[in-house]
Amino acid sequence: MTLRQSLFWLAIIVFELSSFSSSAYGWGPKGHEIVAYIAEAHLTDAARKQVNAILRLRDATLAKASTWPDEVAPTIPEMNPYHFINFPKDANEYERQRDCGNRNCLIEALAWYQRVLTSEDAPLNERRIALRFIVHLVGDVHQPLHAGFRTDRGGRTVSVMFKGQNNSLHLLWDNVFVELEDGASREVAAWLDQGATPEERREWQRGTAVDWALESLTLVRSHVYSVPESGEITADYVKRAQVVVRRRLAQAGMRLAWLLNELLR
């Protein structure tokens, strides 16, 4: 199924579709909502006006838009590859033919949805879907294991032990470490936003999906796989992981705002 065909089928799904809970498609709901709330705080008036016009649904917000792609994912499994990009273990750059030959990956999907969002010829429903996916995929690309290794499917086949329970390494980074943060999504977003320095905010507001994916790949090597041989997730590992997760959520929120401000002038 091509991206355009997928957009067509998604366009006929009503927004009130029953929600599905899944940890396989990126940050959990809390993580995506945090990214969206940070972004909302930094939208320009012009971008905010267009976001509201595109969503144009009752109680529609960027936070609700951010979780929609995961909610419909079990219904349309063809879309699942859009949530990640897997690299060979020795990769240091993105090669489209090698890493995403059929363009069914996060990097190419995000580029496609940006074009749809800014297309004056695109139907409103397609632009709405594009906006939801942009909000979601900018979050996904900042989860390190969504730009992980092909050999273990981004840590999905790596089994670890955390608090006496078996988990995949991927699940810990998707959901568990975010859920350890005290407070609701909006509250966590506020203190993460406040914790960023002006210099960091300026530095973060640049780049492309390729750049952000390669950042994640670097973090996979430097932090994610530093699991003890026993597979037991230690308190020290969690502490270091939370530092990474907080920074990636803040970066994703600032970059999402910057991207929407650029696209929706």
C-alpha positions as CSV (number, residue, x, y, z in Angstrom):
1,M,0.0,0.0,0.0
2,T,1.4,3.4,-1.0
3,L,1.4,6.4,1.3
4,R,-1.3,8.1,-0.8
5,Q,-3.5,5.0,-0.7
6,S,-3.0,4.8,3.1
7,L,-4.0,8.4,3.4
8,F,-7.2,7.7,1.5
9,W,-8.2,4.8,3.7
10,L,-7.4,6.8,6.8
11,A,-9.5,9.7,5.6
12,I,-12.7,7.6,5.9
13,I,-12.1,6.6,9.5
14,V,-14.0,8.7,11.9
15,F,-12.2,10.5,14.7
16,E,-14.2,8.8,17.3
17,L,-12.8,5.4,16.5
18,S,-12.4,3.3,19.6
19,S,-8.9,3.7,21.1
20,F,-6.4,0.9,21.2
21,S,-3.6,0.6,23.7
22,S,-0.3,-0.3,22.2
23,S,3.3,0.2,23.1
24,A,4.7,-1.0,19.8
25,Y,4.4,2.3,17.9
26,G,6.5,4.9,19.8
27,W,6.3,6.8,23.0
28,G,3.2,5.9,24.9
29,P,0.3,8.4,25.1
30,K,1.9,10.3,27.9
31,G,5.2,10.8,26.0
32,H,3.4,12.0,22.9
33,E,1.2,14.3,24.8
34,I,4.2,15.8,26.6
35,V,5.8,16.6,23.2
36,A,2.5,18.1,21.9
37,Y,2.0,20.3,25.0
38,I,5.6,21.7,24.7
39,A,5.0,22.4,21.0
40,E,1.7,24.1,21.6
41,A,3.4,26.6,24.0
42,H,5.8,27.7,21.2
43,L,3.5,28.0,18.2
44,T,3.3,31.3,16.4
45,D,-0.1,32.9,16.1
46,A,-0.2,32.1,12.4
47,A,0.7,28.4,12.9
48,R,-1.8,28.1,15.8
49,K,-4.6,29.5,13.7
50,Q,-3.9,27.1,10.9
51,V,-3.6,24.1,13.3
52,N,-7.0,24.9,14.7
53,A,-8.5,25.3,11.2
54,I,-7.1,22.0,10.1
55,L,-8.1,20.0,13.1
56,R,-11.5,21.8,13.3
57,L,-13.0,19.1,15.5
58,R,-14.7,19.3,18.8
59,D,-12.1,19.6,21.6
60,A,-9.3,19.0,19.1
61,T,-5.8,19.7,20.4
62,L,-2.3,18.8,19.4
63,A,-2.2,16.5,22.4
64,K,-5.1,14.5,21.1
65,A,-3.8,14.6,17.6
66,S,-0.5,13.2,18.8
67,T,-1.9,9.9,20.0
68,W,-4.3,9.3,17.1
69,P,-1.8,7.4,14.8
70,D,-1.3,4.8,17.6
71,E,-5.0,4.5,18.2
72,V,-5.7,3.5,14.6
73,A,-2.5,1.5,14.1
74,P,-4.1,-1.9,15.0
75,T,-6.8,-1.3,12.4
76,I,-4.3,-0.4,9.7
77,P,-1.2,-2.5,10.2
78,E,0.2,-1.3,6.8
79,M,1.0,2.0,8.5
80,N,3.1,0.5,11.3
81,P,6.5,0.8,9.5
82,Y,6.0,4.6,9.4
83,H,6.7,4.8,13.1
84,F,10.4,3.7,13.0
85,I,13.5,3.4,11.0
86,N,15.9,0.5,11.5
87,F,19.6,0.7,10.7
88,P,22.4,-1.9,10.2
89,K,24.6,-2.0,13.3
90,D,27.5,-0.4,11.5
91,A,25.5,2.4,10.0
92,N,26.6,6.0,10.6
93,E,24.3,7.7,8.0
94,Y,20.9,7.2,6.4
95,E,20.9,5.6,3.0
96,R,17.4,5.5,1.5
97,Q,17.9,2.6,-0.8
98,R,19.5,0.5,2.0
99,D,17.4,1.6,4.9
100,C,14.0,2.5,3.3
101,G,14.0,1.3,-0.2
102,N,10.2,1.2,-0.5
103,R,9.8,4.5,1.5
104,N,7.7,2.8,4.2
105,C,9.7,4.2,7.1
106,L,9.5,7.1,9.6
107,I,11.9,9.4,7.7
108,E,10.2,9.1,4.3
109,A,6.7,9.1,5.9
110,L,7.4,12.3,7.8
111,A,8.7,14.0,4.6
112,W,5.6,12.9,2.8
113,Y,3.2,14.2,5.4
114,Q,4.9,17.6,5.4
115,R,4.3,17.9,1.7
116,V,0.6,16.9,2.1
117,L,0.2,19.4,5.0
118,T,1.4,22.3,2.9
119,S,-0.4,21.2,-0.3
120,E,-3.2,23.6,-1.3
121,D,-4.7,20.9,-3.5
122,A,-4.9,18.3,-0.7
123,P,-8.4,17.6,0.8
124,L,-8.9,18.9,4.3
125,N,-9.1,15.3,5.7
126,E,-5.7,14.4,4.2
127,R,-4.2,17.6,5.7
128,R,-5.7,16.7,9.0
129,I,-4.3,13.2,8.9
130,A,-0.9,14.6,7.8
131,L,-0.9,17.0,10.8
132,R,-1.7,14.2,13.2
133,F,1.1,12.1,11.8
134,I,3.7,14.9,11.8
135,V,2.9,15.6,15.5
136,H,3.3,11.9,16.2
137,L,6.3,11.0,14.1
138,V,8.4,14.0,15.3
139,G,7.9,12.4,18.7
140,D,8.7,8.9,17.5
141,V,12.0,9.8,15.9
142,H,13.2,11.2,19.2
143,Q,12.6,7.9,21.0
144,P,16.1,6.4,20.5
145,L,15.0,2.8,19.7
146,H,12.8,4.1,16.9
147,A,16.0,4.6,15.1
148,G,17.6,1.4,16.4
149,F,19.2,-1.7,15.0
150,R,17.5,-3.9,12.3
151,T,18.9,-7.1,13.9
152,D,16.8,-6.8,17.0
153,R,13.9,-4.7,15.6
154,G,14.8,-1.7,17.6
155,G,15.2,-3.5,20.9
156,R,11.9,-5.4,20.6
157,T,13.6,-8.8,20.8
158,V,15.9,-7.8,23.6
159,S,14.5,-9.2,26.9
160,V,15.4,-7.4,30.1
161,M,14.2,-7.7,33.7
162,F,12.8,-4.6,35.5
163,K,11.3,-4.7,38.9
164,G,10.9,-8.5,38.8
165,Q,9.1,-8.5,35.4
166,N,10.3,-9.5,31.9
167,N,10.0,-6.6,29.4
168,S,11.4,-5.9,26.0
169,L,14.1,-3.1,26.1
170,H,11.9,-1.3,23.5
171,L,8.9,-1.2,25.9
172,L,10.9,0.3,28.7
173,W,12.0,3.2,26.5
174,D,8.5,3.6,24.9
175,N,6.5,3.7,28.0
176,V,8.0,2.7,31.4
177,F,10.6,5.5,31.8
178,V,8.1,8.2,30.8
179,E,5.5,6.8,33.2
180,L,8.0,7.1,36.0
181,E,7.7,10.9,35.7
182,D,5.4,12.4,38.4
183,G,2.4,14.4,37.2
184,A,0.1,14.5,34.3
185,S,1.4,15.1,30.7
186,R,0.7,18.8,30.8
187,E,2.6,19.2,34.1
188,V,5.6,17.3,32.9
189,A,5.7,19.3,29.7
190,A,5.6,22.5,31.6
191,W,8.6,21.7,33.8
192,L,10.6,20.2,30.9
193,D,9.9,23.3,28.9
194,Q,11.0,25.6,31.8
195,G,14.1,23.6,32.3
196,A,15.5,24.2,28.8
197,T,17.9,27.1,28.5
198,P,17.4,29.8,25.8
199,E,20.6,28.5,24.2
200,E,19.2,24.9,24.1
201,R,16.0,26.1,22.6
202,R,17.8,27.9,19.8
203,E,20.1,25.0,19.1
204,W,17.2,22.5,19.0
205,Q,15.1,24.3,16.5
206,R,16.8,23.1,13.4
207,G,17.5,19.9,11.5
208,T,15.6,17.2,9.6
209,A,14.1,13.8,10.4
210,V,17.4,12.3,9.2
211,D,19.4,14.4,11.6
212,W,17.1,13.5,14.5
213,A,17.1,9.8,13.7
214,L,20.9,9.8,13.6
215,E,20.9,11.5,17.0
216,S,18.7,8.7,18.3
217,L,21.0,6.1,16.7
218,T,24.0,7.7,18.6
219,L,22.0,7.4,21.8
220,V,21.2,3.8,21.1
221,R,24.9,3.1,21.0
222,S,26.0,5.3,23.9
223,H,23.1,4.7,26.4
224,V,20.4,2.3,25.5
225,Y,22.5,-0.9,25.2
226,S,24.5,-0.3,28.4
227,V,22.4,-3.0,30.0
228,P,24.2,-5.3,32.5
229,E,25.0,-8.8,31.2
230,S,22.4,-10.2,33.6
231,G,19.7,-8.2,31.8
232,E,18.6,-6.7,35.1
233,I,17.7,-3.0,34.7
234,T,19.5,-1.3,37.6
235,A,18.5,2.0,39.4
236,D,21.6,3.6,37.8
237,Y,20.5,2.6,34.4
238,V,17.0,4.0,35.0
239,K,18.5,7.3,36.3
240,R,20.7,7.7,33.2
241,A,17.8,6.7,30.9
242,Q,15.5,9.3,32.4
243,V,18.0,12.0,31.7
244,V,18.0,11.0,28.0
245,V,14.2,10.6,27.9
246,R,13.6,14.0,29.4
247,R,16.0,15.7,26.9
248,R,14.5,13.9,23.9
249,L,11.0,14.8,24.9
250,A,12.0,18.5,25.3
251,Q,13.8,18.5,22.0
252,A,10.9,16.8,20.2
253,G,8.5,19.4,21.5
254,M,10.7,22.4,20.5
255,R,11.4,20.9,17.1
256,L,7.8,20.1,16.5
257,A,6.9,23.8,17.2
258,W,9.6,25.0,15.0
259,L,8.6,22.7,12.1
260,L,4.9,23.6,12.3
261,N,5.8,27.3,12.5
262,E,7.9,26.8,9.3
263,L,5.2,24.8,7.5
264,L,2.2,26.9,8.5
265,R,3.3,30.5,8.1
